């Protein structure tokens, strides 16, 4: 009996040692909780920067806005400090630096340069300004050249704005616009197969499903046509002389 017990304990010990030594399952970056947090922070930073640099909201107006959560008002303090110091030629510079700092804090295993982050965060402007023009009564056909001109300072890959018109137009509300924005960032930063697996197969064209996960994936072909992560790596970062989107990317300019 004692020998049998010793043998059983030895087997359990060996199994336990093997279990401890087993390699950890690698989680795709897009499923990393820190990545989701940082992508949302970058999108919020773009929204805040747009509010300040495009729509000319003052420090006092931002701080007094009850619709903004406290963390956004805290982010605003960083934005205004950097603007005063001349650190942020555009709000995309602010958002990309917030994104890079967040990746480091959250220990997200994503290798990205600030130039690449810049090229990717600027893409969230496309669905946003399409939604602005749609609410203003523009047709999709008329909105495309206006937005191409208004966002020229971001130096998007050729054709990207045009192919994103349909999924942007299908979005029924700002939540669906946000889903599309996060998809565009991810398709620019991460391997295509990882993004496709996360967002699922694209829906049939014109199925009316809006721009949730499925419709965001429906924009995948367009995002790929305009350059995914590989294309973003080669995209040039705008020089400091690039006009701030407060001039070039405002809805007024788009109209």
N, C-alpha and C positions, 0 to 999 in steps of 0.2 A: 504493500500500500504506500509506504513511504517513497519507494522508488518511483511509483506511478505518479505520486503527487509532485515529486521533484521534477520529473519529466514534463508534467503539465505546466508547472511554473516556468520551466526553461523555455517551453514553446511560447507561452504568453509573453515572456520577456523578449524573445526574439521577434515576435510579431509586433510588439510595441516599438522596438527599436527600428524595425522596418517602416512602421507607420510614421514615426517621427522623421525618418530620413527621406520619406517620399517627397518629391518636388511639389511645390505649391502650384496650383492651377493659375495660369496667367490670365488675368481679366483684361479684356479689350479696353483700350483707353476710353472709348465712347461709353462704356458701362461703368467706368470709374466714377464714384460719387463726387470726387473732387473736380473731375472734368466738367460734369454737369453744372456744378456750382460756379466754376470759373467762366464757362460759356455764358451762363445767365448774367454773371457780373459784367462781362464784356458788353453784352447786349444792353444792359441797364446803363452802362457808362456811355455807350453811343447815344442812347435816348436822352440822357442828361446833357451830354455835350451838344446834341442837336438843339435841345431846349434853350441852352445858353448862347451858343454861337450862331445858330440859324434864326431862332425866334427871339433872340436878344432879351432873355429873362435875366434880371439882375440878381445879385446875391441876396438882396432883401426879399425879392419875390420868391425865389427858390426856397429860402428858409421859412417863409410864411405859408407855403403851399401845404395845406392839410392832406392833400392826396398823395404826397410823397412819403414813403416810409422813412423812419429815422436813419437807416443805413444809407439811403440815397442822399439825404441831406449831409451826412458825414462825408460821402463821396464828393459832394459838391464843394466842400471846403478844400479838398485836395485839388479839384479842378480849378477853382478860382485862384488858389495859391500858385499853381503852375502857370496859369494864364498871366498872372501879375509878374511872374519871373521869366516869361517868354519861353517856357518849356514846351508848350503845346501849340504848334502852328495850326493844327486842326483837331477836331474832337476825336478823330480816329487815332491820332497819336496818343491822346489821353487813354482811350479805351484799350489800345494794344498794350500799353505799359501796365495798366491795371490787370489785364489778362495774364501777362507774363509773370507779374509779381504773385498773382493768385496761384498759378501753376506751381511755382516754387513753394509757396506756403502750404498748399494742399498736397504737395509731393506727388503730382501727377506725372507719370512717366511718358511725357510727350516732348520730343525734341523739336523745338521750333525757335527760330530767330525772331527778333522783334520786327524785322522787315516782313517776314512771312506772316506773323500775327497781324500786322497792319493790313496786308493785302487781303486777309481773310475777314477781319472784322468789318472792313468797309462794305462787304457784300450785303450786310444786313440793311443798308440804306435802300437797296433796290426794292424789296417788297414794301418797305415803309412808304417811300415816296410814290410808288404806284398806288398805294391805298389812299394817299392824299389826293392825287389827281383823280382817282375814281370817285371819291366823295365830292370833288369839285365839279363833277359832271363831265369830265373828259372821256372820250372813247378810248378803248385800249389801243387802237391803231394810231390815234393822235398822240397818246401819252408816250409811246415808245421813243420817237425821235426827240421829244422834249426832255425826257429823262436822260437819254443818252448825252444830250448836250449839257444838261444841268450837272450830271455826275462825271463829266469828262475828266475832272481833276483827280479822280480816284484811279484812273488808268486801268479799268477793267479789261480782261481779255475780250477780244473782238467777238461780238455776238451775244455776250452774256446777258446784257439788259433785255434784248429782244426775246430770248428764249425763256426768260423768267416772267414775262408779261402774263402769260396764261395762268400759271399757278398762283401768281400774285392776285390776279383779277378774280380767281375762283374763291379766294379766301372770304369767308362770310363775316368775320369779326377780327378784332385785334389779337385775340388769342391764337387764331389760326395764322395770322401774319407772323406772330412771334415763333410759332412752331416752324414755319418756313425759314425764318431768319436763322434759327438755331441749326436747322438742317444745312443751310448754305455755309455757315461757319464750319460745321463738321466735315462737309464734303470737300472743303478747301484744305482742312488741316490733317485729315485722317485718311488711311487707305480706303479706296472705293468699296472693297468687299466688306470691310468692317461697318461702314456707313449703311450699305445696302442691307446687311444682315439685321442691323438695329432697326431700320425704318421699314423694312419689309418690301415686298414687290410693289412696283408702281401700279396704280389703278388704271383702268381704261380711260382714254381721253374723254373728257366731258361727262363723267359719270356723276358729277354733282356732289362728290364726297367732301368738298371743301379742301382745306389745306392742313389737315391734321397729319399724323404720321404717314398715312398712305399717299396723300396728295403731295406731301413734301418729297416723298420718294419719287413721285411722278415727275418732279422737277430734276431728278437725278441726271437724266440724259442731257438736259440743258446745262446743268452745272458742269457736267463732264465736258460738254462741247465748249464751254467757256474756260475750261481749265480747272482741274481738281487740285489735290494737294501738290502734285508734281508741277503743275502750272504756276501755283502760288509761290513756289520756291523761287521761280525765275522772275516773278513779277517785280518790277522796279519799285522801290519805295519813293513816294513823291518827295521832291526836294522841298526845302523850307520855303521856296518861292511859290509853291503851289497855292493858289488862292484858297482861303478857308471856305468850307462849304457854306458858311453864312452868306457868302456872295454867290458861290457857284452852284450850290445844291439845294437852295431854298425852293419851296413850292412856287414862290413868285417867279423865280428864274425859270422853273420848269414850265410854267404857263407861258 
